[in-house]
Amino acid sequence: MNFIEKLQNKPKKIRTLILWVSSGIVMLIVVSIWLCCFSTNNNDGNMKSNFKKTELPSLLESIKQDFLIFKEKISASLKEIKEQTTKLEELDGGQEAE
């Protein structure tokens, strides 16, 4: 009998336990390989210099910019609504005169 046939003949609880243990072992191997590769890439300092070169705006600055853009759009929309209202009032006033 080969390994798979022996495994198929075992009770369901043991097969489930073997599944979880083997999945955990494979996961540990993959994560450890990933961490080793990440640490070797991180040691050369290129990552740190790249982060220093690209300065990102702070959260507060970003919120201020978004608020200013939102404020401009709202004021433009209000001006447009005011113009539309004025046009409608002129049309309504012209119809009442007739």
N, CA, C and O atoms as CSV, one atom per row, in Angstrom:
chain,resi,resn,atom,element,x,y,z
A,1,MET,N,N,0.829,-1.190,0.000
A,1,MET,CA,C,0.000,0.000,0.000
A,1,MET,C,C,0.873,1.253,0.000
A,1,MET,O,O,1.867,1.331,0.722
A,2,ASN,N,N,0.501,2.196,-0.792
A,2,ASN,CA,C,1.266,3.428,-0.789
A,2,ASN,C,C,0.712,4.390,0.276
A,2,ASN,O,O,-0.264,4.084,0.961
A,3,PHE,N,N,1.348,5.534,0.394
A,3,PHE,CA,C,1.005,6.498,1.450
A,3,PHE,C,C,-0.430,6.997,1.335
A,3,PHE,O,O,-1.116,7.131,2.348
A,4,ILE,N,N,-0.890,7.270,0.137
A,4,ILE,CA,C,-2.241,7.817,-0.060
A,4,ILE,C,C,-3.293,6.781,0.316
A,4,ILE,O,O,-4.300,7.128,0.933
A,5,GLU,N,N,-3.087,5.550,-0.032
A,5,GLU,CA,C,-4.058,4.502,0.346
A,5,GLU,C,C,-4.106,4.321,1.857
A,5,GLU,O,O,-5.183,4.134,2.423
A,6,LYS,N,N,-2.958,4.373,2.514
A,6,LYS,CA,C,-2.937,4.276,3.966
A,6,LYS,C,C,-3.685,5.445,4.588
A,6,LYS,O,O,-4.429,5.274,5.554
A,7,LEU,N,N,-3.482,6.645,4.024
A,7,LEU,CA,C,-4.158,7.840,4.535
A,7,LEU,C,C,-5.668,7.743,4.336
A,7,LEU,O,O,-6.434,8.154,5.209
A,8,GLN,N,N,-6.098,7.209,3.209
A,8,GLN,CA,C,-7.533,7.068,2.933
A,8,GLN,C,C,-8.199,6.071,3.880
A,8,GLN,O,O,-9.396,6.185,4.146
A,9,ASN,N,N,-7.468,5.125,4.379
A,9,ASN,CA,C,-8.032,4.119,5.273
A,9,ASN,C,C,-8.120,4.596,6.726
A,9,ASN,O,O,-8.752,3.928,7.545
A,10,LYS,N,N,-7.507,5.723,7.066
A,10,LYS,CA,C,-7.534,6.240,8.437
A,10,LYS,C,C,-8.874,6.909,8.708
A,10,LYS,O,O,-9.566,7.298,7.767
A,11,PRO,N,N,-9.260,7.053,9.989
A,11,PRO,CA,C,-10.523,7.728,10.331
A,11,PRO,C,C,-10.494,9.207,9.919
A,11,PRO,O,O,-9.434,9.797,9.712
A,12,LYS,N,N,-11.692,9.776,9.811
A,12,LYS,CA,C,-11.826,11.146,9.322
A,12,LYS,C,C,-11.125,12.141,10.239
A,12,LYS,O,O,-10.510,13.085,9.744
A,13,LYS,N,N,-11.193,11.963,11.559
A,13,LYS,CA,C,-10.553,12.890,12.491
A,13,LYS,C,C,-9.038,12.922,12.282
A,13,LYS,O,O,-8.426,13.990,12.320
A,14,ILE,N,N,-8.445,11.769,12.066
A,14,ILE,CA,C,-6.994,11.706,11.861
A,14,ILE,C,C,-6.622,12.328,10.518
A,14,ILE,O,O,-5.603,13.011,10.417
A,15,ARG,N,N,-7.432,12.101,9.490
A,15,ARG,CA,C,-7.158,12.714,8.183
A,15,ARG,C,C,-7.245,14.232,8.275
A,15,ARG,O,O,-6.439,14.945,7.677
A,16,THR,N,N,-8.238,14.727,9.034
A,16,THR,CA,C,-8.383,16.173,9.207
A,16,THR,C,C,-7.193,16.739,9.973
A,16,THR,O,O,-6.677,17.802,9.628
A,17,LEU,N,N,-6.762,16.037,11.003
A,17,LEU,CA,C,-5.605,16.481,11.773
A,17,LEU,C,C,-4.355,16.522,10.897
A,17,LEU,O,O,-3.585,17.480,10.966
A,18,ILE,N,N,-4.148,15.509,10.085
A,18,ILE,CA,C,-3.000,15.482,9.180
A,18,ILE,C,C,-3.074,16.628,8.185
A,18,ILE,O,O,-2.055,17.229,7.848
A,19,LEU,N,N,-4.288,16.935,7.712
A,19,LEU,CA,C,-4.482,18.055,6.785
A,19,LEU,C,C,-4.036,19.365,7.410
A,19,LEU,O,O,-3.275,20.115,6.798
A,20,TRP,N,N,-4.508,19.654,8.644
A,20,TRP,CA,C,-4.182,20.919,9.290
A,20,TRP,C,C,-2.704,21.009,9.649
A,20,TRP,O,O,-2.095,22.068,9.493
A,21,VAL,N,N,-2.129,19.932,10.119
A,21,VAL,CA,C,-0.705,19.952,10.469
A,21,VAL,C,C,0.149,20.155,9.225
A,21,VAL,O,O,1.086,20.953,9.245
A,22,SER,N,N,-0.158,19.448,8.147
A,22,SER,CA,C,0.628,19.610,6.921
A,22,SER,C,C,0.442,21.008,6.325
A,22,SER,O,O,1.391,21.588,5.796
A,23,SER,N,N,-0.773,21.547,6.409
A,23,SER,CA,C,-1.000,22.915,5.912
A,23,SER,C,C,-0.203,23.918,6.735
A,23,SER,O,O,0.375,24.853,6.181
A,24,GLY,N,N,-0.166,23.732,8.050
A,24,GLY,CA,C,0.602,24.625,8.909
A,24,GLY,C,C,2.088,24.569,8.620
A,24,GLY,O,O,2.763,25.598,8.601
A,25,ILE,N,N,2.598,23.367,8.394
A,25,ILE,CA,C,4.027,23.214,8.098
A,25,ILE,C,C,4.372,23.889,6.772
A,25,ILE,O,O,5.387,24.578,6.671
A,26,VAL,N,N,3.538,23.694,5.767
A,26,VAL,CA,C,3.783,24.331,4.463
A,26,VAL,C,C,3.715,25.846,4.601
A,26,VAL,O,O,4.519,26.561,4.002
A,27,MET,N,N,2.758,26.341,5.386
A,27,MET,CA,C,2.631,27.781,5.582
A,27,MET,C,C,3.875,28.336,6.271
A,27,MET,O,O,4.373,29.392,5.881
A,28,LEU,N,N,4.379,27.644,7.283
A,28,LEU,CA,C,5.590,28.095,7.968
A,28,LEU,C,C,6.787,28.130,7.025
A,28,LEU,O,O,7.606,29.046,7.094
A,29,ILE,N,N,6.890,27.152,6.161
A,29,ILE,CA,C,7.992,27.129,5.200
A,29,ILE,C,C,7.896,28.316,4.244
A,29,ILE,O,O,8.888,29.000,3.994
A,30,VAL,N,N,6.708,28.553,3.717
A,30,VAL,CA,C,6.521,29.661,2.763
A,30,VAL,C,C,6.788,31.008,3.435
A,30,VAL,O,O,7.460,31.865,2.860
A,31,VAL,N,N,6.264,31.200,4.653
A,31,VAL,CA,C,6.461,32.474,5.354
A,31,VAL,C,C,7.932,32.671,5.705
A,31,VAL,O,O,8.441,33.787,5.600
A,32,SER,N,N,8.621,31.619,6.115
A,32,SER,CA,C,10.038,31.769,6.452
A,32,SER,C,C,10.862,32.102,5.213
A,32,SER,O,O,11.790,32.907,5.296
A,33,ILE,N,N,10.550,31.508,4.079
A,33,ILE,CA,C,11.257,31.848,2.836
A,33,ILE,C,C,10.974,33.296,2.461
A,33,ILE,O,O,11.876,34.017,2.033
A,34,TRP,N,N,9.742,33.718,2.618
A,34,TRP,CA,C,9.363,35.098,2.300
A,34,TRP,C,C,10.107,36.076,3.203
A,34,TRP,O,O,10.608,37.098,2.733
A,35,LEU,N,N,10.180,35.769,4.498
A,35,LEU,CA,C,10.874,36.657,5.427
A,35,LEU,C,C,12.369,36.724,5.123
A,35,LEU,O,O,12.974,37.791,5.224
A,36,CYS,N,N,12.959,35.606,4.757
A,36,CYS,CA,C,14.381,35.612,4.398
A,36,CYS,C,C,14.630,36.483,3.175
A,36,CYS,O,O,15.585,37.260,3.148
A,37,CYS,N,N,13.791,36.360,2.182
A,37,CYS,CA,C,13.943,37.181,0.967
A,37,CYS,C,C,13.698,38.643,1.276
A,37,CYS,O,O,14.391,39.511,0.746
A,38,PHE,N,N,12.725,38.932,2.123
A,38,PHE,CA,C,12.405,40.317,2.470
A,38,PHE,C,C,13.551,40.953,3.241
A,38,PHE,O,O,13.896,42.109,2.995
A,39,SER,N,N,14.137,40.220,4.162
A,39,SER,CA,C,15.222,40.791,4.964
A,39,SER,C,C,16.467,41.030,4.120
A,39,SER,O,O,17.178,42.004,4.368
A,40,THR,N,N,16.758,40.199,3.148
A,40,THR,CA,C,17.934,40.426,2.304
A,40,THR,C,C,17.704,41.610,1.370
A,40,THR,O,O,18.642,42.356,1.088
A,41,ASN,N,N,16.494,41.797,0.889
A,41,ASN,CA,C,16.199,42.947,0.034
A,41,ASN,C,C,16.179,44.233,0.831
A,41,ASN,O,O,16.508,45.292,0.297
A,42,ASN,N,N,15.806,44.168,2.083
A,42,ASN,CA,C,15.681,45.360,2.909
A,42,ASN,C,C,17.033,45.849,3.403
A,42,ASN,O,O,17.160,47.027,3.737
A,43,ASN,N,N,18.049,44.992,3.462
A,43,ASN,CA,C,19.340,45.365,4.012
A,43,ASN,C,C,20.153,46.280,3.104
A,43,ASN,O,O,21.032,46.988,3.595
A,44,ASP,N,N,19.897,46.292,1.815
A,44,ASP,CA,C,20.718,47.088,0.919
A,44,ASP,C,C,20.422,48.581,0.985
A,44,ASP,O,O,21.154,49.362,0.376
A,45,GLY,N,N,19.410,49.002,1.678
A,45,GLY,CA,C,19.157,50.418,1.904
A,45,GLY,C,C,18.451,51.117,0.774
A,45,GLY,O,O,18.109,52.291,0.917
A,46,ASN,N,N,18.215,50.460,-0.340
A,46,ASN,CA,C,17.527,51.103,-1.455
A,46,ASN,C,C,16.104,51.477,-1.090
A,46,ASN,O,O,15.586,52.499,-1.542
A,47,MET,N,N,15.481,50.660,-0.282
A,47,MET,CA,C,14.103,50.929,0.090
A,47,MET,C,C,13.994,52.224,0.892
A,47,MET,O,O,13.099,53.037,0.661
A,48,LYS,N,N,14.910,52.403,1.830
A,48,LYS,CA,C,14.876,53.604,2.666
A,48,LYS,C,C,15.136,54.850,1.836
A,48,LYS,O,O,14.474,55.868,2.034
A,49,SER,N,N,16.078,54.791,0.920
A,49,SER,CA,C,16.367,55.959,0.098
A,49,SER,C,C,15.196,56.266,-0.830
A,49,SER,O,O,14.921,57.434,-1.105
A,50,ASN,N,N,14.504,55.238,-1.315
A,50,ASN,CA,C,13.337,55.469,-2.161
A,50,ASN,C,C,12.223,56.146,-1.385
A,50,ASN,O,O,11.535,57.015,-1.921
A,51,PHE,N,N,12.037,55.761,-0.138
A,51,PHE,CA,C,10.998,56.394,0.668
A,51,PHE,C,C,11.347,57.848,0.969
A,51,PHE,O,O,10.456,58.693,1.048
A,52,LYS,N,N,12.618,58.143,1.136
A,52,LYS,CA,C,13.018,59.520,1.418
A,52,LYS,C,C,12.854,60.400,0.176
A,52,LYS,O,O,12.542,61.585,0.291
A,53,LYS,N,N,13.063,59.828,-1.001
A,53,LYS,CA,C,12.951,60.603,-2.235
A,53,LYS,C,C,11.517,61.009,-2.513
A,53,LYS,O,O,11.266,62.136,-2.939
A,54,THR,N,N,10.583,60.120,-2.281
A,54,THR,CA,C,9.189,60.421,-2.545
A,54,THR,C,C,8.520,60.826,-1.243
A,54,THR,O,O,8.122,59.981,-0.442
A,55,GLU,N,N,8.404,62.107,-1.049
A,55,GLU,CA,C,7.768,62.610,0.159
A,55,GLU,C,C,6.267,62.676,-0.077
A,55,GLU,O,O,5.795,63.346,-0.996
A,56,LEU,N,N,5.548,61.992,0.744
A,56,LEU,CA,C,4.107,61.985,0.642
A,56,LEU,C,C,3.533,63.073,1.534
A,56,LEU,O,O,4.071,63.337,2.610
A,57,PRO,N,N,2.455,63.705,1.107
A,57,PRO,CA,C,1.860,64.723,1.966
A,57,PRO,C,C,1.284,64.080,3.216
A,57,PRO,O,O,0.854,62.926,3.208
A,58,SER,N,N,1.286,64.842,4.268
A,58,SER,CA,C,0.738,64.313,5.510
A,58,SER,C,C,-0.769,64.166,5.383
A,58,SER,O,O,-1.384,64.700,4.460
A,59,LEU,N,N,-1.339,63.453,6.299
A,59,LEU,CA,C,-2.776,63.219,6.279
A,59,LEU,C,C,-3.531,64.532,6.412
A,59,LEU,O,O,-4.531,64.745,5.727
A,60,LEU,N,N,-3.065,65.407,7.280
A,60,LEU,CA,C,-3.726,66.696,7.479
A,60,LEU,C,C,-3.679,67.535,6.210
A,60,LEU,O,O,-4.676,68.153,5.836
A,61,GLU,N,N,-2.521,67.561,5.544
A,61,GLU,CA,C,-2.399,68.309,4.287
A,61,GLU,C,C,-3.354,67.764,3.229
A,61,GLU,O,O,-3.996,68.523,2.503
A,62,SER,N,N,-3.436,66.447,3.154
A,62,SER,CA,C,-4.305,65.815,2.179
A,62,SER,C,C,-5.772,66.149,2.453
A,62,SER,O,O,-6.538,66.425,1.530
A,63,ILE,N,N,-6.149,66.123,3.720
A,63,ILE,CA,C,-7.536,66.456,4.083
A,63,ILE,C,C,-7.828,67.916,3.764
A,63,ILE,O,O,-8.917,68.239,3.288
A,64,LYS,N,N,-6.871,68.796,4.020
A,64,LYS,CA,C,-7.067,70.219,3.703
A,64,LYS,C,C,-7.278,70.418,2.207
A,64,LYS,O,O,-8.165,71.162,1.789
A,65,GLN,N,N,-6.446,69.740,1.398
A,65,GLN,CA,C,-6.593,69.863,-0.061
A,65,GLN,C,C,-7.949,69.338,-0.522
A,65,GLN,O,O,-8.620,69.972,-1.336
A,66,ASP,N,N,-8.345,68.191,-0.005
A,66,ASP,CA,C,-9.642,67.624,-0.379
A,66,ASP,C,C,-10.782,68.547,0.025
A,66,ASP,O,O,-11.745,68.713,-0.723
A,67,PHE,N,N,-10.676,69.150,1.209
A,67,PHE,CA,C,-11.719,70.063,1.666
A,67,PHE,C,C,-11.802,71.298,0.783
A,67,PHE,O,O,-12.896,71.762,0.461
A,68,LEU,N,N,-10.634,71.841,0.383
A,68,LEU,CA,C,-10.636,73.018,-0.486
A,68,LEU,C,C,-11.259,72.697,-1.844
A,68,LEU,O,O,-12.026,73.499,-2.377
A,69,ILE,N,N,-10.941,71.548,-2.398
A,69,ILE,CA,C,-11.521,71.140,-3.683
A,69,ILE,C,C,-13.029,70.968,-3.534
A,69,ILE,O,O,-13.796,71.404,-4.393
A,70,PHE,N,N,-13.453,70.331,-2.440
A,70,PHE,CA,C,-14.882,70.146,-2.185
A,70,PHE,C,C,-15.576,71.488,-2.046
A,70,PHE,O,O,-16.673,71.679,-2.573
A,71,LYS,N,N,-14.946,72.423,-1.339
A,71,LYS,CA,C,-15.518,73.761,-1.139
A,71,LYS,C,C,-15.675,74.487,-2.476
A,71,LYS,O,O,-16.696,75.131,-2.716
A,72,GLU,N,N,-14.669,74.384,-3.346
A,72,GLU,CA,C,-14.746,75.027,-4.659
A,72,GLU,C,C,-15.871,74.435,-5.498
A,72,GLU,O,O,-16.595,75.165,-6.175
A,73,LYS,N,N,-16.017,73.122,-5.455
A,73,LYS,CA,C,-17.083,72.479,-6.231
A,73,LYS,C,C,-18.456,72.875,-5.711
A,73,LYS,O,O,-19.377,73.106,-6.495
A,74,ILE,N,N,-18.597,72.955,-4.396
A,74,ILE,CA,C,-19.885,73.359,-3.816
A,74,ILE,C,C,-20.207,74.796,-4.188
A,74,ILE,O,O,-21.342,75.097,-4.558
A,75,SER,N,N,-19.222,75.693,-4.096
A,75,SER,CA,C,-19.488,77.096,-4.439
A,75,SER,C,C,-19.829,77.240,-5.920
A,75,SER,O,O,-20.684,78.048,-6.282
A,76,ALA,N,N,-19.169,76.464,-6.780
A,76,ALA,CA,C,-19.502,76.513,-8.208
A,76,ALA,C,C,-20.919,75.989,-8.444
A,76,ALA,O,O,-21.657,76.536,-9.264
A,77,SER,N,N,-21.292,74.948,-7.739
A,77,SER,CA,C,-22.647,74.409,-7.883
A,77,SER,C,C,-23.684,75.401,-7.386
A,77,SER,O,O,-24.741,75.548,-7.999
A,78,LEU,N,N,-23.398,76.085,-6.282
A,78,LEU,CA,C,-24.337,77.077,-5.759
A,78,LEU,C,C,-24.497,78.253,-6.720
A,78,LEU,O,O,-25.600,78.776,-6.887
A,79,LYS,N,N,-23.395,78.671,-7.355
A,79,LYS,CA,C,-23.482,79.752,-8.342
A,79,LYS,C,C,-24.349,79.320,-9.519
A,79,LYS,O,O,-25.165,80.093,-10.022
A,80,GLU,N,N,-24.162,78.082,-9.949
A,80,GLU,CA,C,-24.951,77.576,-11.064
A,80,GLU,C,C,-26.435,77.502,-10.691
A,80,GLU,O,O,-27.296,77.848,-11.500
A,81,ILE,N,N,-26.724,77.062,-9.495
A,81,ILE,CA,C,-28.117,76.999,-9.039
A,81,ILE,C,C,-28.710,78.397,-8.966
A,81,ILE,O,O,-29.868,78.599,-9.333
A,82,LYS,N,N,-27.926,79.369,-8.495
A,82,LYS,CA,C,-28.407,80.752,-8.404
A,82,LYS,C,C,-28.711,81.305,-9.799
A,82,LYS,O,O,-29.716,81.989,-9.996
A,83,GLU,N,N,-27.837,81.004,-10.764
A,83,GLU,CA,C,-28.068,81.456,-12.135
A,83,GLU,C,C,-29.325,80.811,-12.711
A,83,GLU,O,O,-30.125,81.488,-13.356
A,84,GLN,N,N,-29.504,79.531,-12.487
A,84,GLN,CA,C,-30.691,78.819,-12.974
A,84,GLN,C,C,-31.949,79.400,-12.340
A,84,GLN,O,O,-32.969,79.572,-13.007
A,85,THR,N,N,-31.867,79.704,-11.032
A,85,THR,CA,C,-33.032,80.274,-10.342
A,85,THR,C,C,-33.371,81.644,-10.904
A,85,THR,O,O,-34.542,81.969,-11.100
A,86,THR,N,N,-32.339,82.449,-11.163
A,86,THR,CA,C,-32.562,83.779,-11.728
A,86,THR,C,C,-33.216,83.673,-13.103
A,86,THR,O,O,-34.135,84.431,-13.413
A,87,LYS,N,N,-32.752,82.744,-13.921
A,87,LYS,CA,C,-33.335,82.552,-15.253
A,87,LYS,C,C,-34.793,82.111,-15.146
A,87,LYS,O,O,-35.654,82.588,-15.885
A,88,LEU,N,N,-35.053,81.204,-14.224
A,88,LEU,CA,C,-36.431,80.734,-14.047
A,88,LEU,C,C,-37.340,81.852,-13.556
A,88,LEU,O,O,-38.489,81.954,-13.986
A,89,GLU,N,N,-36.825,82.699,-12.650
A,89,GLU,CA,C,-37.627,83.828,-12.160
A,89,GLU,C,C,-37.914,84.813,-13.286
A,89,GLU,O,O,-39.011,85.367,-13.368
A,90,GLU,N,N,-36.923,85.033,-14.158
A,90,GLU,CA,C,-37.133,85.934,-15.298
A,90,GLU,C,C,-38.189,85.367,-16.241
A,90,GLU,O,O,-39.055,86.093,-16.729
A,91,LEU,N,N,-38.107,84.050,-16.493
A,91,LEU,CA,C,-39.098,83.424,-17.357
A,91,LEU,C,C,-40.486,83.476,-16.715
A,91,LEU,O,O,-41.480,83.733,-17.394
A,92,ASP,N,N,-40.544,83.236,-15.427
A,92,ASP,CA,C,-41.812,83.254,-14.712
A,92,ASP,C,C,-42.385,84.681,-14.680
A,92,ASP,O,O,-43.594,84.869,-14.817
A,93,GLY,N,N,-41.514,85.682,-14.499
A,93,GLY,CA,C,-41.974,87.079,-14.493
A,93,GLY,C,C,-42.473,87.498,-15.857
A,93,GLY,O,O,-43.427,88.269,-15.952
A,94,GLY,N,N,-41.853,87.012,-16.912
A,94,GLY,CA,C,-42.283,87.340,-18.269
A,94,GLY,C,C,-43.623,86.717,-18.587
A,94,GLY,O,O,-44.414,87.313,-19.318
A,95,GLN,N,N,-43.902,85.544,-18.066
A,95,GLN,CA,C,-45.180,84.885,-18.317
A,95,GLN,C,C,-46.306,85.566,-17.554
A,95,GLN,O,O,-47.436,85.617,-18.038
A,96,GLU,N,N,-46.008,86.095,-16.357
A,96,GLU,CA,C,-47.043,86.776,-15.589
A,96,GLU,C,C,-47.442,88.084,-16.211
A,96,GLU,O,O,-48.589,88.512,-16.080
A,97,ALA,N,N,-46.493,88.744,-16.904
A,97,ALA,CA,C,-46.778,90.016,-17.548
A,97,ALA,C,C,-47.720,89.844,-18.727
A,97,ALA,O,O,-48.450,90.770,-19.080
A,98,GLU,N,N,-47.708,88.691,-19.327
A,98,GLU,CA,C,-48.548,88.474,-20.513
A,98,GLU,C,C,-49.918,88.237,-20.106
A,98,GLU,O,O,-50.787,88.032,-20.953
